[in-house]
Structures are given as structure tokens and as C-alpha cells.
Amino acid sequence: MAEDWAIDVRKYAPDADADIIAGLVRYCGIALRNRDSALVSFSDKTETDRVKANFLKKKLALTDSDDVLDAAIAKVGEQMKTDRTKNRVTVYYLLADAFGRLEDFRPKTKAKTKAAAPVAEPEVVAAKAKTAAKPKAAKAKAAPAAAAPEPVMALPPPPPPPPPAPEPVMAAAKPAAPAVPAKLVKTPGLFWPLTAALVAFGGVAALIIAGSK
């Protein structure tokens, strides 16, 4: 029965993942046992509202507005309009693909196996490391010696500093002019007394000389 659902889904999604289709079949459960509940009637608004409420909002937990969700359902209905049997699994697959939620239906065990990378044994890792190191060593030996660096031209020595400026020569001092002897100042107050004293002294001396003869 799962194969039948996969065939119908791949009419619209040729690369549909079998694991995801199986996950959708498990989600639909007993609804697929009855032909009426296994199909979706896009002309019945009650049916499309049920798809919006139960699958898009509850299962996928989408928070988009009703207009966006209704437009997505209408687009899938338009895509399948030529198909008389609009299978629920196919409708849900196309809706989940439109919102990028297909991986929600992949079995968890297979999802973990797909995501986890195989862990290599330590000995295998060491052997691979040695094998990878050998070509590198061979390349290192074959590599030519590095070219000697080009000689760096020496910079010319800096110019000598300019000679110091000559100190200013002090002008020779001019010889001092000879001191002019001070002119005797005639003191008019002492001239006549001195003259009178000399005359008197001369007269006394003359008298003494005359008396001694």
C-alpha cells in the first residue's frame, strides 16, 4: 500500500523520498483505510479548513496568516486539478514541500543515521595520515632551494652636520682718554691773606737779618 502512495506522489514530485512518504502514511493512519477520508475534496471548504487546521497549523505548527495557508492549499488543488483522485498523502506531501517541512516526516532513526558521519578507527586514521604525509615529504624534497634574497643596497651615509657658526668678535675697547688735570681753582678768599702773610714774613726776616749785622 505504501508503494501505491509513493507512485501517486511521484506523479507530482518525481524525486520524492520514500522514507518521507512512509512517514506521511503513518501520520494519516486509519484515514487512509476509507476511500472518502483518503481523498481531499478541494471544492469542499469544510474539508480544506480541516486540512488547514489539523495539518498546517497543528502538525506543522505554522503561524502564517489564514490567507497564506489558504493560498497554499489552493495552489496544490490547482496543481492536482486534472487528477480525479486527490490522495491525501500526495496533498500533504506537496503542502509540506511548499513550506520546507518534509524532513518532519522522516523517521528519527534514519534521520540520525543520515546526519551522523561514520567514525573511523584510530588505526585507519593513523594509516591515512602516514600515507598523506609521504607525498608531502616527497614534494618537500623535490622542491628547489629557495632563491637567495636579493642584496639590499646600503643607504648612503647621512651628510655631515654644518660647522658651528663663529662666535661674534668683541670690538676692541677704545683706550681711555688721559685724564685732564684739574685746573687749579683760584680761591679769591685765600689769595690776599696768604700774600699778606708772605709779605709780613719777609719783612720780619729782613729785620732779623739787618739786626744781626
C-alpha positions in Angstrom: 0.0 0.0 0.0 2.9 2.4 0.8 4.2 1.7 -2.7 0.9 2.8 -4.2 1.1 6.1 -2.3 4.6 6.6 -3.5 3.6 6.1 -7.1 0.9 8.7 -6.8 3.2 11.2 -5.0 5.9 10.8 -7.7 3.5 11.9 -10.4 4.0 15.5 -8.9 7.3 15.1 -7.2 9.5 12.6 -9.2 12.3 12.8 -6.6 10.1 12.2 -3.6 11.8 10.5 -0.7 10.3 7.1 0.1 11.1 7.5 3.8 9.2 10.8 4.0 6.2 9.3 2.1 6.2 6.4 4.5 6.2 8.9 7.4 3.2 10.7 5.9 1.3 7.4 5.5 1.9 6.7 9.2 0.7 10.2 10.1 -2.6 9.8 8.1 -3.1 6.4 9.8 -6.6 4.9 9.7 -7.8 7.8 7.5 -6.3 6.0 4.5 -8.4 2.9 5.1 -11.5 4.6 3.9 -11.7 5.9 0.3 -13.6 9.0 1.2 -11.2 10.0 4.0 -8.2 9.0 1.9 -9.0 11.7 -0.6 -9.2 15.5 -0.3 -12.1 17.5 -1.8 -10.8 21.0 -2.7 -14.3 22.1 -3.6 -15.5 21.4 0.0 -14.5 24.4 2.2 -15.1 22.3 5.3 -12.5 19.8 4.1 -9.9 22.4 3.1 -10.4 24.2 6.5 -9.8 20.8 8.2 -6.5 20.4 6.2 -5.5 23.9 7.3 -6.3 23.4 11.0 -5.2 19.9 11.5 -2.2 19.6 9.2 -0.8 23.0 8.6 -1.4 24.7 11.9 -1.4 21.7 14.3 1.0 19.2 12.7 3.4 21.7 11.0 2.9 24.4 13.7 2.8 27.1 11.0 2.0 30.6 12.2 1.3 32.2 8.8 -2.0 34.0 8.3 -5.0 32.2 7.1 -4.7 33.9 3.7 -1.3 32.5 3.2 -2.3 29.0 4.2 -5.5 29.1 2.1 -3.4 30.2 -0.9 -1.0 27.3 -0.4 -3.9 24.8 -0.3 -5.5 26.4 -3.4 -2.2 26.2 -5.3 -1.9 22.4 -4.5 -5.5 22.0 -5.6 -4.7 23.8 -8.9 -1.7 21.6 -9.4 -3.8 18.4 -9.0 -7.0 19.6 -10.7 -6.7 17.1 -13.6 -6.4 14.2 -11.1 -9.8 12.7 -10.2 -8.3 11.1 -7.0 -6.6 13.7 -5.0 -4.9 11.4 -2.5 -4.4 12.9 1.0 -0.8 11.6 1.2 0.1 13.4 -2.0 -1.7 16.6 -0.9 0.2 16.6 2.4 3.5 15.9 0.7 3.1 18.9 -1.7 2.0 21.2 1.2 4.9 20.1 3.4 7.3 20.7 0.5 5.8 24.2 -0.1 6.7 25.2 3.5 10.0 23.3 3.6 8.9 20.9 6.3 9.3 17.5 4.6 12.0 16.4 7.0 9.5 16.5 9.8 8.2 13.2 8.5 11.5 11.4 8.1 11.8 8.5 10.7 14.0 9.7 13.5 16.3 6.6 13.5 17.1 7.1 9.8 17.5 10.9 10.3 20.1 10.3 12.9 21.9 7.7 10.8 21.9 10.1 7.8 23.2 13.0 9.8 25.9 11.2 11.8 29.2 10.7 9.9 30.9 7.3 10.3 33.7 7.3 12.8 36.9 5.8 11.5 39.0 3.5 13.6 42.1 5.1 15.2 44.5 2.7 13.3 42.9 3.5 10.0 43.1 7.3 10.7 46.8 6.9 11.6 47.5 4.9 8.4 45.8 7.5 6.3 47.7 10.3 8.0 51.0 8.5 7.2 50.0 7.9 3.6 49.1 11.5 3.2 52.3 12.7 4.8 54.6 10.7 2.4 53.6 12.6 -0.8 54.0 15.9 1.1 57.5 14.8 2.2 58.5 13.8 -1.3 57.2 17.2 -2.6 59.3 18.9 0.1 62.5 17.1 -1.1 61.8 17.8 -4.7 61.1 21.4 -4.1 64.0 23.6 -5.3 66.0 25.5 -2.8 64.7 28.9 -2.1 66.3 31.6 -4.1 68.8 33.7 -2.1 67.4 37.0 -1.2 68.5 39.9 -3.3 71.2 42.0 -1.7 69.8 45.1 -0.1 71.6 48.2 -1.2 73.1 50.1 1.6 71.8 53.6 2.2 74.3 56.5 1.7 75.7 57.9 5.0 73.9 61.0 6.2 75.6 64.3 5.3 78.0 65.8 8.0 76.5 68.4 10.2 77.1 72.0 9.2 80.1 73.7 11.0 79.2 75.8 14.0 78.7 79.5 13.5 81.7 81.6 14.5 81.3 83.3 17.8 80.9 87.1 17.4 84.2 89.0 17.9 84.0 91.6 20.5 85.1 95.0 19.3 88.4 96.2 20.9 87.8 98.7 23.6 89.0 102.2 22.8 91.8 103.5 25.0 90.6 105.7 27.7 91.3 109.3 27.2 94.0 110.7 29.5 92.6 112.4 32.4 92.8 116.1 32.1 94.4 117.5 35.2 92.0 119.5 37.1 92.7 123.3 36.8 93.7 125.0 39.8 90.9 126.9 41.0 91.8 130.2 42.4 90.1 130.8 45.5 89.7 134.5 45.8 89.0 134.4 49.6 92.6 132.9 50.5 94.8 134.8 48.0 95.1 138.1 49.7 95.6 136.7 53.2 98.4 134.5 52.0 100.0 137.3 50.2 99.9 139.5 53.2 101.3 136.7 55.3 104.2 136.2 52.9 104.9 139.9 52.9 104.8 140.2 56.6 107.1 137.1 57.0 109.5 138.6 54.5 109.6 141.9 56.4 110.3 140.1 59.7 113.0 138.1 58.1 114.6 141.2 56.7 114.6 142.9 60.1 116.2 139.9 61.7 118.9 139.8 59.1 119.5 143.5 59.5 119.8 143.4 63.2 122.3 140.5 63.1 124.7 142.7 61.1 
